Amino acid sequence: MNQAHTFDADVAIIGYGPSGLAAALCLGHYGIKTVAFERDKDIYPRARAVTVNDWTMRCFQSLGLDEELAETMDPTVALRWVTYSGQQIMRMDFPPSRLGRHPTSYAIYQPSMEKVLRAANERHSDCVDVRFGVEVIDLQQDENGVTVSAKNLATGDIKTTRARYVLVCDGGASATRERLGIKLIGETREVKWVVIDARVKRWWPERHILTFWSDSKRPVVDIALAQGNHRWEFPLEPHESEADFSTHEQLWTLLNSLGVTSDDVEIHQHAFYRHHVRHAERWREGRAFLLGDSGHLMPPWAGAGMQSGIRDAFNITWKLREVLKGRLPASLLNTYEAERAPNVAFYTGVALQLGRLIQQQLSDEELAAMAPKPGEPPPEPPLLWNPWYEAGWFTGSVAPDSAVGKMVPQPRVGDAHGRLCWLDDQLGSGFTLLGDGVDPRSLLSVEDADAWSGLGARYLCVLSPDQRGKGVDDIVDLDGALLIWMRRFGVKVIALRPDRFVAATDVGGLSVPDAVGESPNVHITQSVKTTV
Ligand SMILES: Cc1cc2nc3c(=O)[nH]c(=O)nc-3n(C[C@H](O)[C@H](O)[C@H](O)COP(=O)(O)OP(=O)(O)OC[C@H]3O[C@@H](n4cnc5c(N)ncnc54)[C@H](O)[C@@H]3O)c2cc1C
């Protein structure tokens, strides 16, 4: 057979950090033959990301991994911005989540989280082949597929692997992105930060409140990580260098300035890094897609860097599944960047804004805009806004007053068999149409019903707890959250994608979306929007 049509795998993944690992987990869950290449033998030992939120946990819930992961995490209670003189500039207490069974935010310890995820992926060894200690050294593509050349770093052997698509997850310094001729646009900030990770020896007041010591000269991030770890991040001043903080004795001068002593913690490790505000000029080249840090880098203030890579993985993989199974056209893959790039731009904007708050760079007008108006509840911080996409695989208008493009809330539900569970546990990993008190099929044309059924869609009638069930396809919205949400948008039927975003409603039309869009050219530093 012609080599161009012979494949070792459907999907190749370059890099097995959080983004590549999340992609491999999804593809394994879908039963798609995958090969992942990772240069390092072990998990990167330094904790980098410090939080995950309810959106990310909902992603892992769809793989049945959220409970296992939650055991390695601690719920985050609140964030506060304080000055060294003790003035509290702002405080944000995390409200209960609207997205499911987990708290709105968790503190994590990244190496532990990756360990759980890697172990989980071993369950997919029948279809996901992970090759450690192997560096990808070349990538070629043609109209049918990609050829990945990888070198075994122990033996020096070079092997080629042929796949239909490749997910580029090799981090911020991605050599693959360069090989694809994709530029990384943006800037790297001058200031260098020293990140100190420590093991806690005893409790101190309000250790569990994530604190930003706000100051124009020495703003400090002070975060309780999970599993008895704690993190501080200090910016170096212009006259300081890495050499000034190379020993524990020198690092202690920084911690002591916050009143933290060796009775409180033991320094575990430290590292220096700069903040990047960068994104790839495009996220796709032929059959190659950039995910995670290879496609975008943001400052850590919104805690959204790693999470954005994980969400990239959850976005592209169900689309690859549909295309590989021949159920949706290859143009669906264009919607990956159309959906994810504006979302990453939004969180980058939030991170930049929070960074300015911490460094006391916000004007009085900007601070006033964030403060509660007299007699009104405080404005909801953008960090807490429910997930939504601005453009992509949707039918009808994606506007603030439309349910289309938004992630559906996740209430507790009861089913016709008397089982009480979370909504997503009823949805599985496919498409579902939900009707408010009606069988969704009753509002579909014959063509639309055929098209959704062709995608394997399920049809569920959502009842309120005071209604009597009509059949096996009923679910009862025990919290009322789902029906209230649908009625707020005036919709009777919503069509949900595998990632829990609303693809279509009876108001904007219930046809299966077209997928033709070109990749957008989104400027990543766009300012934070004020409306959803
Ligand atoms: C100090 C700090 C704090 C942060 N805090 C947060 C936070 O609170 N929340 C958050 O969400 N994010 C945070 N981040 C960002 C987060 O750590 C990254 O966004 C995340 O690790 C990116 O994951 P990735 O898989 O895309 O890339 P990486 O983690 O960089 O993984 C890339 C992988 O590819 C492998 N690789 C590279 N080249 C090759 C090759 N040629 N062949 C094979 N393998 C290759 C590498 O060995 C690596 O394992 C923080 C980052 C830093 C530095």
The ligand as an SDF file (V2000), in Angstrom:
LIG
                    3D

 53 58  0  0  0  0  0  0  0  0999 V2000
    5.8060   30.1080   37.9390 C   0  0  0  0  0  0  0  0  0  0  0  0
    4.6610   29.6630   37.0990 C   0  0  0  0  0  0  0  0  0  0  0  0
    3.4000   29.7040   37.6510 C   0  0  0  0  0  0  0  0  0  0  0  0
    2.3160   29.2870   36.9060 C   0  0  0  0  0  0  0  0  0  0  0  0
    1.0820   29.2990   37.4840 N   0  0  0  0  0  0  0  0  0  0  0  0
    0.0030   28.8400   36.7850 C   0  0  0  0  0  0  0  0  0  0  0  0
   -1.3290   28.7450   37.3810 C   0  0  0  0  0  0  0  0  0  0  0  0
   -1.5480   29.1050   38.5310 O   0  0  0  0  0  0  0  0  0  0  0  0
   -2.3510   28.2260   36.6570 N   0  0  0  0  0  0  0  0  0  0  0  0
   -2.1580   27.8180   35.3780 C   0  0  0  0  0  0  0  0  0  0  0  0
   -3.1240   27.3630   34.7650 O   0  0  0  0  0  0  0  0  0  0  0  0
   -0.9210   27.8910   34.7710 N   0  0  0  0  0  0  0  0  0  0  0  0
    0.1660   28.3750   35.4430 C   0  0  0  0  0  0  0  0  0  0  0  0
    1.4050   28.3920   34.8690 N   0  0  0  0  0  0  0  0  0  0  0  0
    1.5580   27.9620   33.4930 C   0  0  0  0  0  0  0  0  0  0  0  0
    1.6230   26.4490   33.3370 C   0  0  0  0  0  0  0  0  0  0  0  0
    2.6200   25.8650   34.1200 O   0  0  0  0  0  0  0  0  0  0  0  0
    1.8560   26.1490   31.8740 C   0  0  0  0  0  0  0  0  0  0  0  0
    0.9050   26.8880   31.1280 O   0  0  0  0  0  0  0  0  0  0  0  0
    1.6720   24.6530   31.5830 C   0  0  0  0  0  0  0  0  0  0  0  0
    2.6280   23.8740   32.2420 O   0  0  0  0  0  0  0  0  0  0  0  0
    1.7930   24.4330   30.0740 C   0  0  0  0  0  0  0  0  0  0  0  0
    1.5490   23.1090   29.7680 O   0  0  0  0  0  0  0  0  0  0  0  0
    1.9750   22.5300   28.3500 P   0  0  0  0  0  0  0  0  0  0  0  0
    1.6770   21.0810   28.4170 O   0  0  0  0  0  0  0  0  0  0  0  0
    1.3450   23.3330   27.2800 O   0  0  0  0  0  0  0  0  0  0  0  0
    3.5400   22.7870   28.2470 O   0  0  0  0  0  0  0  0  0  0  0  0
    4.6990   22.2300   29.1760 P   0  0  0  0  0  0  0  0  0  0  0  0
    4.2410   22.0410   30.5670 O   0  0  0  0  0  0  0  0  0  0  0  0
    5.8710   23.0990   28.9380 O   0  0  0  0  0  0  0  0  0  0  0  0
    4.9840   20.7810   28.5780 O   0  0  0  0  0  0  0  0  0  0  0  0
    5.6410   20.5930   27.3290 C   0  0  0  0  0  0  0  0  0  0  0  0
    6.2180   19.1850   27.2870 C   0  0  0  0  0  0  0  0  0  0  0  0
    6.7500   18.9370   25.9920 O   0  0  0  0  0  0  0  0  0  0  0  0
    7.9770   18.2220   26.1180 C   0  0  0  0  0  0  0  0  0  0  0  0
    8.7540   18.4830   24.8910 N   0  0  0  0  0  0  0  0  0  0  0  0
    9.2820   19.6600   24.4790 C   0  0  0  0  0  0  0  0  0  0  0  0
    9.8770   19.5060   23.2830 N   0  0  0  0  0  0  0  0  0  0  0  0
    9.7330   18.2100   22.9310 C   0  0  0  0  0  0  0  0  0  0  0  0
   10.1400   17.4420   21.8010 C   0  0  0  0  0  0  0  0  0  0  0  0
   10.8020   17.9900   20.7660 N   0  0  0  0  0  0  0  0  0  0  0  0
    9.8560   16.1230   21.7680 N   0  0  0  0  0  0  0  0  0  0  0  0
    9.1720   15.5410   22.7960 C   0  0  0  0  0  0  0  0  0  0  0  0
    8.7670   16.2240   23.8960 N   0  0  0  0  0  0  0  0  0  0  0  0
    9.0290   17.5440   23.9500 C   0  0  0  0  0  0  0  0  0  0  0  0
    8.5930   18.8150   27.3820 C   0  0  0  0  0  0  0  0  0  0  0  0
    9.5620   17.9320   27.9430 O   0  0  0  0  0  0  0  0  0  0  0  0
    7.3590   19.0040   28.2720 C   0  0  0  0  0  0  0  0  0  0  0  0
    7.1090   17.8610   29.0640 O   0  0  0  0  0  0  0  0  0  0  0  0
    2.5100   28.8310   35.5780 C   0  0  0  0  0  0  0  0  0  0  0  0
    3.7810   28.8060   35.0130 C   0  0  0  0  0  0  0  0  0  0  0  0
    4.8530   29.2110   35.7500 C   0  0  0  0  0  0  0  0  0  0  0  0
    6.2230   29.1740   35.1310 C   0  0  0  0  0  0  0  0  0  0  0  0
  1  2  1  0
  2  3  1  0
  2 52  2  0
  3  4  2  0
  4  5  1  0
  4 50  1  0
  5  6  2  0
  6  7  1  0
  6 13  1  0
  7  8  2  0
  7  9  1  0
  9 10  1  0
 10 11  2  0
 10 12  1  0
 12 13  2  0
 13 14  1  0
 14 15  1  0
 14 50  1  0
 15 16  1  0
 16 17  1  0
 16 18  1  0
 18 19  1  0
 18 20  1  0
 20 21  1  0
 20 22  1  0
 22 23  1  0
 23 24  1  0
 24 25  2  0
 24 26  1  0
 24 27  1  0
 27 28  1  0
 28 29  2  0
 28 30  1  0
 28 31  1  0
 31 32  1  0
 32 33  1  0
 33 34  1  0
 33 48  1  0
 34 35  1  0
 35 36  1  0
 35 46  1  0
 36 37  1  0
 36 45  1  0
 37 38  2  0
 38 39  1  0
 39 40  1  0
 39 45  2  0
 40 41  1  0
 40 42  2  0
 42 43  1  0
 43 44  2  0
 44 45  1  0
 46 47  1  0
 46 48  1  0
 48 49  1  0
 50 51  2  0
 51 52  1  0
 52 53  1  0
M  END
$$$$
